Amino acid sequence: MRRSRLTRLIRHSLLLTGALCLTFATILFFQCYKYWAILTSNSAGWIGRVHKSDERLGYVPIPKSFGAMVLPDGTTIPVFYDSLGFRTNSEKITEPFPNSTKRSNSILGLGCSFMFGFGVQARSTFCSLTAQSLGMIPLNAGRCSYGLAEMAILARQLITEIKPEIVLVQYSTWLIERSQQRYGSTFCGLLPHPYFVDESGPVLGIHKPDFESMIFSRDFAAFRTSSSSQWALLNFAINFGFPLVFHDLWNAGLVQLRESLKLVPEPSKRTEDIVDSVYREIASICSHSGCKMYIVVLGANNETPDIPESLTKLDSGIINAQLELTDRLESNTNYEYEKSYYHWGGTPRRVIDKHPNTSAHKIIAEGITKVVREFRNGSGQ
């Protein structure tokens, strides 16, 4: 009788274990297939290894590296980084300050892919165009998927080290939202990044990424150009897909477990405090370093974001770049905005990317240049 019960217990345990393994394998396969389908369907992304994982920022550029961005219609835009990790116009420009050029004669840009200029040439970004108009050196530290937490970390490091004359700091609502999430936006795989957490009293802290991302360990270019055959899928799954999905599921599961046990803090929900503390801190760093801070307000459509009152109280210039964009439209509709400022391509012609296009960057740069020159000519001096 006891042996019979023991046999049934073992059988049920094996069946349960088998069911769990099958479920996990199914999840693993479908997530892997999803990534492969994205890579082989002309999605936006990257070619070449130009980024690496980082324990503080989630990921950073590889100094003196070059690769390309790719848009869904197949358009590729070269990407070059100099020795300090700033985006440059050419792979020949490896030093941002050649021939002992004064660092003070530079413009530092902090923000996300809008500052970086996803989908446009480096020389066509509003950071570079503004620097060109003012006869200065552009230091574009905008990076895709970054939020306010990464911007705060970079500000503490770069402004005090370089002491540029001008610091352009992007304000967009999604920058705040990203700083309240564990993972950044990616084309495939998880990207843990820093986020704000509540510390004792009213203090906010920045929590480092919960684990290291695996998405920068391989160049996806080979998979993008592979066929859609079953063998191509199997090759992707074995060489990258399964290891990536397993890595993400395992580590994300551990994070959830640690969070339930109160071993890792939850991202802060204090949106207003995050905005106030980050921009106030960057303004203070600029003041102590002899820099002038300009806040560049940007949105993603024809609606202009509300500017928080706390930003208007800072010793900084505010450029409502989104208003500059909408004022140029024939009619302030979302369709007109998309037609004028999104990336279009393909056959039939359609929107292929919603980042600002070259025309948008030019208008944003004109708005920034105008405000900077007004400040220099007396209103701020």
C-alpha positions, 0 to 999 in steps of 0.5 A: 500500500505504501509502495503504491502511494509512493509510486503515484507520488513519484509519477505525479511529481514527474508529470508536474515537472514535465508539464512545467518544463514543457511550459517553460520551453514553449514560452522560451520558443515563442519569445525567441520566435518573436525576436527573430520575426522582428529582426527579419521583418525590416524593423528599426535597429542597429548594425555593428557593435557600437554599444556595451552594457554598463553597471551604472547606466545600463549601456554606454557607447563604445569609444571610437566605434562605428556602425549604423542605424537602420530604418524599416525601409532599409535606410541606414544612417552611419553612427560614429562615437569619439574617444569620450563616447559622444556622437560625431560626424565621421569616424575620422573625428576621434578626439572632440577637443583637437589641438588643445581646443578649449573645452569651454567652447562646447555645447553638451546635449543630454537627452534620449534618442531625440537628442541623439538624432535617431534616423538622421545624420549626426551633422543634422541633429539639433545639437550639432546644428546649434553648435555650428550656428554658434561656432562651437563644438557639439558634444552629443551625449543623447542616447536612445532609451535613456531617461532622467536617471541616466541624464542625472548620472551623466550630468554629474560626470560630464558637466564637472569634467568638461565645463562646457559653455552651454548645456542643453537638457531635454524635457519630455514626459517619457523621460520621467516615465522611463526613470520610474521603470526597471527596463528601458525600451528596446527592439528585442531583449530586456534592458535593465537601466537605472531608476529612481527609488524612495530613500529616507524622508523626502530624498530620492536615490538612483538604483543601479540596473538590476542585472546586466543586459545581454543584448549587446553581446552580439551584432544583430546584422547577420540575423537581419539579412538571413533568410526566413527559413526554419534553418535560419530560425534554428540558427538564431535560436541556438546561437542567440535567441534561447540564451537571451530569452533564458537569461532575461526570464531567469534574471527578471524572475529573480528580480520579482522574487527579491521585490516580493521579499522587499530585498530590492526597492520599487521604482519611485512614483513621485513624479513631481519630485523626480522632475524637480530634483533632477533639473534643479540638480543639473542647474546647480551643477551648471552654476558651479561649473560656470555653464549656462543651462537651457531646457529643450521642451520636446513632445512626440506629436502636435500637442505641446507638453505642459512645462512644470512650474518648478522648471520656470523657477530655475536659473536657466533658459527654456526653449519650447521647441515643440511650440516652434515645430507646431507654429510652422505647420499649415494647420495644427493637426496630428496628420500635418505634424506626422507629414512634416516631422516624422520619417517617411519611406517604403512603397507605398510611402508611409510613416516608418519612424516617429523620431524627429526628421531632419526638418524637425531638427533644423527648426529645433536648432533655430529655436535654440540658437535664437534663445541663446543669442538673445541671452548673450545679447543682454537679456541674460547678462 
